[in-house]
Amino acid sequence: MSLYEKHVLPRLLNFACGMKAIRMQREKVVPLAEGRVLEIGIGSGLNLPFYDREKLTKLWGLEPAPEMRQRARKVADKLDMEVEFLDLPGEQIPLEDESVDTVLMTYTLCTIPETKQAMQGMARVLRPGGKLIFCEHGAAPDASVRRWQDRINPLWNKIAGGCHVNRAIPELIEEGGFRISELDTMYIPGPRPLGFNYWGTAEVA
């Protein structure tokens, strides 16, 4: 791991993913999580303040980057929240089948290398009737914006920790074994190639 990846990138991601427009998106979806919750890509813990703790019985936070887990632990301690951290990649979820009520995924699918495998893992651990709650950025509906996304994606991918700006989020979720039950989209404030958001809920198909 380079010095950039270890020391600079975590700070940049924490700053970028904590901006007001993204924070407002988190406020929309995180409080919907309930029961035994698995957060995929908990990162530096930016979602933690928005959980409705009265709805939670258990919270797992999956995050492969030790630098980000360390930041998230500090946030959890400050909020006096009990979080069990899992340090395996998103494609490998070390939980039993049908053991989770809610899977939460925010601004994570853009960086997962094996998206289909990861989504299938989320489907495996969800109980019957459980739900996936997601909020992601991805491919824009406007051709001119998509062209810019395709142009900048190779460079952005290198400097932003493997993030892809042009992924077709609904298709990836459905290819992984889910059926989307609610879906909203919009451009959030900021550069349009980075700002088209998808959010909603899905169930195992």
C-alpha positions as CSV (number, residue, x, y, z in Angstrom):
1,M,0.0,0.0,0.0
2,S,1.4,3.4,-1.0
3,L,1.6,6.4,1.4
4,Y,-1.1,8.1,-0.7
5,E,-3.5,5.1,-0.1
6,K,-2.7,4.8,3.6
7,H,-2.6,8.5,4.7
8,V,-4.0,10.8,2.0
9,L,-6.9,8.8,0.4
10,P,-8.8,8.1,3.7
11,R,-8.8,11.8,4.5
12,L,-10.0,12.8,1.0
13,L,-12.7,10.1,1.0
14,N,-13.9,11.1,4.4
15,F,-14.1,14.8,3.3
16,A,-15.8,14.1,0.0
17,C,-18.3,11.6,1.3
18,G,-19.2,13.9,4.2
19,M,-20.2,16.9,2.1
20,K,-23.6,18.5,2.8
21,A,-25.3,17.1,-0.3
22,I,-24.2,13.5,0.4
23,R,-25.0,13.9,4.1
24,M,-28.5,14.9,3.2
25,Q,-28.8,11.7,1.1
26,R,-27.6,9.6,4.1
27,E,-30.2,11.2,6.3
28,K,-32.9,9.9,3.9
29,V,-31.9,6.3,3.9
30,V,-30.0,5.3,7.0
31,P,-32.9,5.8,9.5
32,L,-34.8,3.1,7.5
33,A,-32.5,0.4,8.7
34,E,-33.9,-1.9,11.4
35,G,-33.3,-5.1,13.3
36,R,-30.0,-6.9,12.6
37,V,-28.2,-4.5,10.2
38,L,-25.2,-5.2,8.0
39,E,-23.6,-2.0,6.6
40,I,-21.5,-2.8,3.6
41,G,-18.5,-0.4,3.3
42,I,-19.0,1.4,6.6
43,G,-15.9,3.4,5.7
44,S,-15.1,6.1,8.3
45,G,-18.5,5.8,10.0
46,L,-20.3,8.7,8.3
47,N,-23.6,6.9,8.5
48,L,-23.4,6.1,12.2
49,P,-25.0,9.4,13.5
50,F,-28.1,8.8,11.3
51,Y,-29.2,5.4,12.6
52,D,-32.4,5.2,14.6
53,R,-31.0,3.3,17.5
54,E,-34.4,2.3,18.8
55,K,-34.8,0.2,15.6
56,L,-31.4,-1.6,15.9
57,T,-30.8,-4.9,17.6
58,K,-27.4,-5.5,16.1
59,L,-25.0,-3.6,13.8
60,W,-22.2,-5.1,11.7
61,G,-19.9,-2.8,9.8
62,L,-18.0,-4.4,6.9
63,E,-14.9,-2.5,5.9
64,P,-11.7,-4.0,4.4
65,A,-9.5,-0.9,4.9
66,P,-8.0,-0.8,8.3
67,E,-7.5,3.0,8.2
68,M,-11.2,3.5,7.6
69,R,-12.2,1.0,10.3
70,Q,-10.0,2.9,12.8
71,R,-11.9,6.1,12.0
72,A,-15.2,4.4,12.2
73,R,-14.4,2.9,15.6
74,K,-13.7,6.4,17.0
75,V,-17.0,7.7,15.7
76,A,-18.8,4.7,17.2
77,D,-17.1,5.2,20.6
78,K,-18.1,8.9,20.5
79,L,-21.7,8.0,19.8
80,D,-21.6,5.2,22.4
81,M,-22.7,2.8,19.7
82,E,-21.9,-0.9,19.7
83,V,-20.6,-2.0,16.2
84,E,-19.1,-5.3,15.3
85,F,-16.5,-4.6,12.6
86,L,-15.9,-7.1,9.8
87,D,-12.6,-6.7,7.9
88,L,-13.2,-8.8,4.8
89,P,-14.0,-7.4,1.4
90,G,-17.6,-6.8,0.3
91,E,-17.5,-10.0,-1.8
92,Q,-16.9,-12.1,1.3
93,I,-19.5,-11.7,4.1
94,P,-18.6,-13.8,7.1
95,L,-22.2,-14.2,8.3
96,E,-24.7,-17.1,8.3
97,D,-27.4,-17.4,5.6
98,E,-30.6,-15.5,6.4
99,S,-29.1,-13.9,9.5
100,V,-29.6,-10.2,8.6
101,D,-32.8,-8.1,8.6
102,T,-31.4,-5.1,6.7
103,V,-28.4,-4.6,4.5
104,L,-27.3,-0.9,4.1
105,M,-25.1,0.2,1.3
106,T,-24.2,3.8,0.7
107,Y,-21.7,5.1,-1.9
108,T,-20.0,1.6,-1.9
109,L,-21.1,-0.2,-5.0
110,C,-18.9,2.1,-7.1
111,T,-15.7,0.6,-5.6
112,I,-16.5,-3.1,-5.2
113,P,-14.5,-5.1,-7.8
114,E,-16.7,-8.1,-8.1
115,T,-20.2,-6.5,-7.9
116,K,-22.3,-9.6,-8.8
117,Q,-20.5,-11.7,-6.2
118,A,-20.9,-9.0,-3.6
119,M,-24.6,-8.6,-4.3
120,Q,-25.2,-12.3,-4.2
121,G,-23.5,-12.4,-0.8
122,M,-25.8,-9.7,0.5
123,A,-28.8,-11.7,-0.8
124,R,-27.5,-14.8,0.9
125,V,-27.3,-13.2,4.4
126,L,-30.7,-11.4,4.2
127,R,-33.6,-13.2,5.8
128,P,-36.8,-13.8,3.8
129,G,-38.6,-10.5,3.8
130,G,-35.5,-8.6,4.6
131,K,-34.5,-5.5,2.6
132,L,-31.5,-3.9,1.0
133,I,-31.4,-0.1,1.5
134,F,-29.1,1.6,-1.0
135,C,-27.9,5.1,-2.0
136,E,-25.3,5.2,-4.7
137,H,-23.9,7.4,-7.4
138,G,-23.6,6.2,-11.0
139,A,-24.3,6.5,-14.6
140,A,-26.3,9.6,-15.5
141,P,-29.4,9.6,-17.8
142,D,-28.0,12.4,-20.0
143,A,-25.8,11.2,-22.9
144,S,-23.6,14.3,-22.6
145,V,-22.9,13.7,-18.9
146,R,-22.3,10.0,-19.5
147,R,-19.7,10.8,-22.1
148,W,-17.9,12.9,-19.5
149,Q,-18.2,10.1,-17.0
150,D,-16.6,7.7,-19.4
151,R,-13.8,10.1,-20.1
152,I,-12.9,10.8,-16.5
153,N,-13.5,7.3,-15.1
154,P,-10.1,5.8,-15.8
155,L,-8.3,8.6,-14.0
156,W,-10.9,9.0,-11.3
157,N,-10.7,5.3,-10.6
158,K,-7.0,5.6,-9.9
159,I,-7.1,8.6,-7.6
160,A,-10.3,7.8,-5.7
161,G,-9.7,4.4,-4.3
162,G,-11.2,2.3,-7.2
163,C,-14.4,4.4,-7.5
164,H,-16.3,4.2,-10.8
165,V,-18.5,7.1,-11.8
166,N,-20.3,5.4,-14.6
167,R,-21.8,2.2,-13.1
168,A,-25.4,1.3,-13.9
169,I,-26.5,0.9,-10.3
170,P,-30.0,-0.6,-10.8
171,E,-28.7,-3.2,-13.2
172,L,-25.9,-4.2,-10.9
173,I,-28.3,-4.7,-8.0
174,E,-30.7,-6.8,-10.1
175,E,-27.9,-8.9,-11.6
176,G,-26.9,-9.8,-8.1
177,G,-30.3,-11.4,-7.3
178,F,-32.4,-8.5,-6.1
179,R,-35.7,-7.0,-7.2
180,I,-35.9,-3.2,-6.7
181,S,-39.1,-2.2,-4.9
182,E,-38.5,1.6,-4.6
183,L,-36.2,3.8,-6.6
184,D,-35.6,7.5,-6.7
185,T,-33.0,9.4,-8.7
186,M,-31.6,12.9,-9.1
187,Y,-28.5,15.0,-9.6
188,I,-27.3,16.2,-6.2
189,P,-25.4,19.6,-6.0
190,G,-21.9,19.4,-7.4
191,P,-20.2,18.3,-10.6
192,R,-22.8,16.4,-12.7
193,P,-20.5,13.6,-13.8
194,L,-20.1,12.7,-10.1
195,G,-23.5,13.6,-8.8
196,F,-26.2,11.4,-10.3
197,N,-27.7,9.5,-7.3
198,Y,-29.9,6.4,-7.1
199,W,-31.5,5.5,-3.8
200,G,-34.2,3.1,-2.6
201,T,-34.9,-0.4,-1.4
202,A,-34.7,-3.9,-2.8
203,E,-35.7,-7.4,-1.9
204,V,-34.2,-10.8,-2.8
205,A,-35.7,-11.9,-6.1
